[in-house]
Amino acid sequence: MLSTASAALAQRTAPFSLGEAREEQLRASMRNHGYFALQPGELPWSVDLGALARGIELLHAAGWPPAFIMAYDEAWLVAAQMAPLLERLTGNPLSFDWMAFRVPPGQPGFPPHRDKSLGLSGESGMRADGTARYNTCWIALVDVPHTSSCLMCVPRGHDSGYLASSESHNPVASTDALCHVQPLPLDKGGAAVFSHRLFHWSRGGNTHTADGAPAPARFALAITSIDESYDVRYLPQTALPLPPLPIRVALAAGQVFAHPCSYHSALTRYLLSLHALHALHTYSAYSTSHSQVFAYSNHERAEIDAELLWATFLAMSHHFDDSWVRRVFEAKHRTEA
């Protein structure tokens, strides 16, 4: 069972410590390869990651995007527990640009990409010592073996486009380059941390396990950390460990618009329940009953879905960084164009 207001759970959340020798080893891996992996035994989580995976599955069954797992304490406590270690290893505090994933068996996740481009100025987002100003921490909520939709990447040493200005560079364009592809399978509770310039994707997992049983879906959380000289932090660091429920729901709604590549179908498929509207105290403005909503045609319901998601975000948008709010507005307008 997941919670939405557990102060006691937050008090039991202790940050991770790996020891200086191990932490320096991981920093070196980030500089040399663009990523490092943490094993479950190094990360004694204070919350039940399996409950988060089950929560995402229940959200999916109810028609909610995976991002709405951020309504629950456990997702925030995962980030709060990880934040001090990430900042020590990368030099970057959390940015609150978070995502959640549910990938069905046999399907890939994201296609090959880099999380951030160099931009028109050619700013690489790298410090003089070779560390990145933007990192993603990808946390496996279930076992993600190499037969599943695990992460795949091209290490920095084999990627001439890692710091190149041309975003069209594909480090696996030739068959010879494929031998440098590195899979990143993870056991439940493990994490992969990588820079914004790592060329990565998630493979299409097998539809069945080795014994012929249907393969399970893959569940993961991704949290990011940034140097504010490079990008914006959506919320102040004081939002941790547990911001008010309305802000959590608004962040999830904003992410649906901000990341159309992962949630574009949400605007036409997902209905934000009246539970979320109650949390935002906007029920009086949107008092459509469940029976009325489900009586609408698909086209009418799609318009209601987008309207409710947008109202949810707008109600709390003053709590977020202005730059991110503008990005959400721009993404919404692109969706409507």
N, C-alpha and C positions, 0 to 999 in steps of 0.2 A: 504494500500500500504506500502511495506517495502522499506527501503532506504539502500544505501551503502556508503554514505559520508555526513552524516548530523551532522555537528558540532553544529548546533543550538539545535538539539535534545539532544546531549550529555551534553550541558550546562544546560539543564533543569532536568537532572538526579540527584536527591538528595538521599543520603544514608538513610537507615532506622534507626529509634531510637525507642526502646520499653520501655525505662525506666529501671533503675537498678534493681528494684524488679522483674520485669517480666524476665529480662535477667538472673538473678540468678536462677529463677525458671526453666528456660530452661536448664541451665548448670547442675542443679541437676538432671533433667530428663535424660539428656545424660549420666551422671555418673551412675544412677541407672537402667535405662531401655535400654540404647544404642541408643535412638532416642528421638526426640521431634517434634512436629508439630506446624506450624505457620498458623494462620488463614488469609484469604484474607484481612480482615479489618486491620490487623497489617502491611500489606505490600502494601502501596499505590504506585503501579508501575507507572513509568513515560512513559511506552510504552504500546501499545495495545497487550496484550497477545493473544487475539483472532486472530489478524493479523499474529502472528507467527504460530498459529495452521493452519490457512488457507494457509500460505506459505509452511508449511511442506506437506500439502495435494496437493498443486500445484506442488511441487517438485516431490512428488510420482507419480502424473499423468504424469509428463514429464520424468519419469525414473531416477530420482536422489535419492540417499539415504537421509534420514532425516538429517544426519550430515551436509549437505550443507546449512542448515538454518544458519549456522555459517558465511556464506558469508555476512549476513545482519546485519546492525547496531543494530537492536532491540535485537537480541540474545546477543550481547556483552554488551549492556546497562543493560539488566537484570542481567548479572553477575557483572557488575561494581556497580550496585545499591546494590546488595546483599553482595558484598565482605567485606565491613567494618563490617557489622553485623556478618557475619560468623566468621571473625577473632576474634571479641570480645567474641563470644559465645564458640568457639572451640579452640582458640589460633592458628589457622592455616590459612595462606593466600591461595589464589586460586592457583591451580596447572595447570589449562587449560586442564585437562583430562575431556573433556566435551562430552556429548552424547545427541542425540535427538531421540524421539520415536514416532512412529505411529503404534498403535496396532489395527488391525481390530476388529470389534465386534465379540464376540464368541471365540476369540483366546487369549491365555495367552501371557504375555511378557516374561521376563526372568524366567527360572526355579529356584527353591530354591538354594541359594548360599550365600557365604560371599564375599565381594568385595576384600579382601586381605587375603592370608593365613599367618600363623605364620612364615613360612620359615624354612629352615634347622637349623638355629641358635636358633629357638624358640622365636625370637623377636616378641613380641605381638603388638608393635606399640602403647602401652599405656604408659602414663606418670605415675609417682608415685602417683599423685592425682586422678588417675582413668580416666582422659580425654584421648581421642584418638588422635593420630597424623595424622589420615586420616579420612575425613568425606565426605559424599555425600549429596548434597542438591538437592532434587527431586521436581521440580516445575510443578504444574498442569496448563496446558495451556487451559484446558476446565474443566468443572465439571467432577470429577471422583468419582462417588458414589460407594457404596459397590457392586452394581450390575454390575459395569463396571470392567475393568481390573485394579482394584486398587491394591496398594501395600499391602502385607501381611507380617507379621513378627512374630518372637518369641522374646519377651522382654528378656533382659539380665538375669533377675532374674529367668527365667524358662529355661535357656539354659546353661547346664553344659559344653558345648563345646565352649562357648564364648571366653574363654582364654585357651582352651585345645590345646595340640600340635597335636592331631589327627584330620586331616581335614575330615576324614570319619564319624565323629560324626554327627548324624542327630537328632536334637531335636524334630522332629515330627515323629519319627520312630514308636512310639506306639500310639494306639488309645487314650489312656488316655492323652497323651501329646497334642492332637489336641485342647483340651479345653483352652490351653494357647495361641493359635494363635490369634494375634491381627490384625484386618484389619485397614488400614489407608486411609479411604476415604477422599478426599479433594475437596473443591469447587474450581472453577477457581481462580487462583491467590494465592492459599494456597501452602504451602511447607512442606515437611517432610525432616528433617535432621537426618542422622544416621551415626554411626561409621562403619568402615570397617569390624568389626567383627559381626555386626548384621546379623542374619540368616533371609533372606527375599526373596521374589519373587513377581510376580504379577499374580493374578488369571485370569482364563479365564472368560471374561465378558459375560453377556447375549447377545444373538443375537437380542432380541427385548425388547423394553421398556414395562412398565406395561400396556400401552394402546394398545399394539400390533404393534406399529410402529417399523421399523428397527432401531436398536441401532446405535449410531454414533461411529466412531473410537475414540480412546483415544490418546491424544497428550501430551507430557511432555518434559521438558528439565532436564538434570542432570548435575550439575557442582560439582567439587570436590575441597576440600581444604586440604593442606598437611603441615606437619612439614618437612622441608627439611632434617632433620636428619633421616627421615624415608623413604622418597621417593623424586623423582625429580619433579621440576616444569618445564613444557614443554617450557614456555616462561617467560621472566622476567616480574615482576609485572608492569613495565613501559609500557607494551603492552596495558594496559587498559587506557582509556575506548575503543578506537577504533584503532586497528592495521590496517596497510594497507591491502587492499583487497587481494592481492596475498598471504599474510601470512594466512589470514582467510581460503582461499580456500585450501591452502596446509595443514593446520591443519585438515580440514575435510577429505581430501584425505588420510592423514596419519592415521586418526582414522578408516577409512574403512579397512585398512590393520591390524591395531593394535588390533581391536576388531572383529575378524572373527565370534565370537559367535553371534554377532548381525548383522553383515554386510557381512557375507561370500558370500551370493548370489550376492552382489553388483559387485563382480569381474567378474561375468559371465552375469550380467543382465543390469548393469547401464552404460550408456554412458556419459562421462564427456563432456559437450557441448563445442563448440569452443569459447563461451563467456568466460569460465574460462581460456582457453588457451590464449586468448587475454589478460586477466588480468595478466597472468604470462609472457607475451611477448615471448611466445614460438610458436606462430602461424607459423613462418617461418619453424620451424623444423617439425611441424605436420600440414601440410596444406591440409589434406584430407577433401574434401567437404562433406556436409551432404548427398548429393545424393549418393556419392561413399560409404559412411559408411553404409547406409541402404541397399545398393545393396549386401553387404557381407552376407555370410551364418551365422547362429547362432554361429558356432564354430569360424569362423574368427572374428566376431564381439566381441566375448568374449575375444579374445586375444587383440583386440584393446582397449576394455574397461579397462583391467588391465594395458595395456601400457600407456594409457592416464592418468589414476589415478596415476600411478607410476611416470610419468614425472612431473605431477603437484606437487607431494610431493618433488621430488628431486630438483626441481627448487628453492625451498625456504628452503630446509632442513638445511642450514647453520644458519638459524635464531633460530632453536630449540635446546634444551638441547641435548648434544651428547648421553647421556644414552637413551633418548627416541628415538632418531633416530636409535640407534642400535636395540631397541625393535621392531621398525617398520620393519627394515630389516629382523630381525629374524622371525617375524610373516609372512612376505611375503614369505620367503623361506619355512616355514612350509606349507603355503597354496599351494605352488608349488610342494611340496614333494609328 
